[in-house]
Amino acid sequence: MRSILFQDKTIFWMGLCFLSLAIAALFLPNWIVNNVMFGLARGLAVLGLMLLWRTGLVSFGHALYFGIGAYGVALLEKYTGTTDIFLRLICAVIVSAIVGYLLGFILRGYRAIFFAMLSLAFSMVMYGILVKMEVLGSTDGFSVSRTTFFGWVPESKYALLLSLIIVCMASAAFVQVYLKSSLGQLSTAIKDNEIRVEYLGYSVARAVHVKYVISAIMAGLGGGLIAMALGQVDPDSMVNWTVSGELVFITIMSGAGSVVAPFIGGVVFAFLSTYASEFMPHAWQLVIGATLLGIIFFLPGGIWSLIEKLWKRGERHHG
């Protein structure tokens, strides 16, 4: 694993990009920093969706884990008073992993539209529970206090952004190493021919289960971090089917060519939705829909495919 971390150029360039972002954030206004945080948090959830996408699976219900991570942070504070970022993240990971592990036994046996719709059904069950139960905040949700770091309360959001960048970088590096492993390389094989994979002696159900749990953890981390960044959780912004739709939208817009792509797509979506709401408040959905259509027709490989084309063109020009 250590050799892969040092030899993989993707991880090197990813680290450089995140480092540049951390430095640039020192000079950026708060509204830009907020959008970057929202985009990176969604990018974590999209990173998990990308892992499933490479296996030929699409989840329309990943808002379930996004919401579990967010509500885990809020409920941990409500009942224990905990505001420390490390304990909050651990809570988001553990709860998401447990739920993902249990539901994985059901979902790993389904494919195509059945997998997508079953995941959506579980998400909407969670939404219904949150809306109806006052002990879980009902439609109003909960407020989330400012995050602390071993008792230190930072005045600005830069410390939270820096923590978010570190979590994103570590998560992307982990997924990159996983994809290079034998279990990770089964993704394309499972997508192409499951029967052949079984003949080779691998359990497709077990491999899908592992990928699903990793995906759930990534979404839970993203939800926990966006709850800390927003300072509020509620069913409509965390668990509703529209949130799952946004995550799928970002996945398509980003492309599956790199572990960096989900974070680029997440940040682009954050600014796109902000500007669309600002300049076309009554038709911002039109802008989002037109963008998705444009990507499907003219950039089917997502934003990352455009970055790759520009990179290769630059190499040919300098070469």
N, C-alpha and C positions, 0 to 999 in steps of 0.2 A: 504493500500500500504506500509506503513512504517513497519508494522509487517512482511510482506512478505520479505522486504529488509533485515531485521535483522535475520529472521528465515531460509531463503533459503541458503542452503550450497553451491549451485552453484555460487551464487553471492559472497559468502565469498571467495571461492577458486579462483574465477575469479579475485577478487580484489587483492588477494595475488600474483597471477601470474603477473598481470600488474605492481604491485609495485616492484616485483623482476626484471622485465624487465626494469623499469625506473632506478633502481639502477645499473643494469649491463651495461646499455647504457653509463654510465659515463666512463667506462673503455674500451669500444669497439671502433675499428677504424671506420672512417667515412663511408667506403663502406658498412660495416655491418649495421650501423645505417640507411643508405639510404635504403637498402633492407628491413629492418624491417619496416620503414615508408611506403614504397610502399606496403608491404604485409598487414599491418594493414589497410591502406586506401582501398585496394581491399576487405579486410575482412568485412568492413562496408557494401559495396555493396552486398557481399555474404550473410551477415546477413539478408538483405532484401529479397534476393532470397530464403533463407532457410525458411522464413516465408511463402512465396508462395508455396514452395515445400511441406511443411507440409499440405497444403490445396489441394495438388494434382495438382498444376499449375507450369509450367516451362516457364520462359520468356527467349526468345532468343534475346531480344532487350533491356536489361537493361543498355546497353552502352548509350542509350538515356539519362537517368538520370545521369549517370556517367559523360557524356559529358556536360550536362546542368549545373551541379554543378561546373565543371572545367571552362567552359566558363563564367559562372556567375561571378566567381572570377576574371577572366582575363578582362572581359568587364567592371566590376565595377571599376577596376583600370584604364582602358583606358579612360573612360569617366568621372570619378569623382576623380581619383587619390588616391582612398582608398586602403590602404595596411594593415589596422588593421585586425587581425585574427578574432575578434568577428564579425565585420561587414561583413567580407568575408563569414564566416560560416552562418550568418543569411541570406545573399543573396542567398547562395547555397540552403539552406533549403526552403526558400520562393518560389523561382522559381521552384524547383523540386516539391514541394507540389502542386503548382498551376497547373503545367502541368500534374502531376500524377492524380490530382483530376478531371481534365477535360477529360483526356483520359480514366480514370477509368469508366466513364459512358458508354463508348463503350466496353471496354475489359471485364467488369464484366459479360457480357452476353455470353461470349465464354469460351470453355473448351478445354482441350487436345491440339492437334496439331494446332487447329484454334487460340487458345490463344497465343501459342508460335510463330506462324508465323505472326500473326497480330502485336504482339509486335516488332518483327523483322522488319516488314514493316515500322512502325513508326520510328524506329531507323534509318533505311536507308534513309528515307525522310529527317530526320534531318542531316544526313551525307551529302546528296546531297546539301542541303541548305548551309551548312558551306563551302563546297568545292567551290561552284559557286559564293558566295557573298564575294567580296573584303572587304566590311565593317565589315565582321565577320572573317577576317583574311585569307580567302580562304585556300589553301593547306598548307600555311606556318604557320598559327595560330598566336599566340601572345606569347610574353615573359611575365613572371610574376615576379615582383620584390620581394625582400626579405620581408617576413612577419614581421609586427611590432606588439608590444604589448603595447597599450596605448601610442604610440610614441617611445617606446624603441625598438631599433634594436639590437637583440642579435648577437654576433659574430659567435657563433656556431649554429648548427641545433638542439641542445639538447632541447631548449625551445619549438621548433616546435614539436619534438618527444614527449615531455612531454604533450603538449596540445593534440596531437593526441591520446595518451594513455588515457587521461581523457575523451575525446569524445567517444572513443571506449568503455571504461568501462561504461560510462553513457548510451550509446546506448544499450549495451548488457543487462544492468540492466533493462532498460525500456522494452526491448523486452521480457525479462524473466518475469517481472511483468505482461506484457500484455498477455503472453501465459498462465499465471496462472488465468487470469480473465475469466469470463464467455464467453465473445466474443472471446478471444484467444483460449479457449478450444473447440470452434466450429470447429477449423481447421481440426482435425481428423474426426469429424462427417460429415463435408461437403465433405471431401475426400471419405468417405465410402458410404454415402447415403444422397444426397441433398434433396430428396423428404421428407424423415423422418424429417430432420431439419426444413423444411417448415411447416410440420404438427405440430411441437412443437411450432410454432409461431414466429420463427426467419426468418428474411429476408436473404437468402443466397447471393443475389446480393449486399445488403448493407454490409454484412460481408466481402465479397470478395473485395469490393470497399475500405473499410477501410484498409484491409491488403495491397492492392495495393498501396495506398497512403503512408503508413508507409514504404513499400519497396522502393518506389521512393525517399522518404526523405533520407533513409539510403544510397542509391546509390549516391544521390546528395552530401551528406556529404563526402562520400568517394572520389568522383571526385574533390570536392573543395580542400580537403586535399592533394590529390596527385598532383594537380596543384601547390600548395604551395611548396610541397616537390621537385617536378621536376623543377619548375621555367619556365615551358613552357607548352602550350596547342596547340594541332593541331588535325584535324579531325581523322587522322589515328590511333593515340595513345589514343584517348578519346572516339570516337563515332563509329568507324568502326565495322562491324559485328565480326571481330576477337576479339575485346575487350569483346563483349557479350559472345563469345565462351570461352574466358579465365575465365570469371566469372562463367559460367556454369561448366567448368572444375573444378574450385576450389570448387564449391558447391558439386559436386560428390566426389571429393577427400576428402573434410572435413567431410562429413556426416551431418545428421540433428539431431544428438543426444543431442546437447548442444549449447547454445548461444556462447560458447567459441570456438567451432570447426571452425567457419569461419575464425577467426583470426589466428589460428594455421595453417589452410590450406593456407591462404593468404601468410603467412611468408614462409612456406615450398615451395610454388609455386615461390615466388620471388627468393629464393636461387636456386631452381631447374632450373629455366629459365636462371639465371645468369651463373651457372656452365655449363649448357648444351651449351650455346652460347660461353663460353670460351673454352671448350675442344672439342666441335663438332660444330664449326661455320656453317658448310655447312649441318649439319644433326640434328640440335637441335630440329626440329619438330618431328623427329623420337623418340628422348628421351621422349618428352612430350607425344606423342601418346602411346609409350610403357608403360609409367607410368600409363596412364589412363586405358589401357587394363589390366594391372596388378591389379589395384585397383578394377576394375569391376569384374574380375574373382576370385581374392583371398581375397579381402577386400571390399565386397559390401556395408558394413556399413560405409565406409570411415575411415579416420585416427582416428576419435573419438571412433569408435568401438574397435580399437586396444588398445587405451588408457584405455578404460573401462575394457577390458580383462586383461590387465596388472595390473590395479588397483585391480580388484577382486582377481587375483592370489596372489597379494601381501597381501591382507587382509586375505586370507585363510592361507597363509604361516605364518603370524604373529599371526593368531588366533589359 
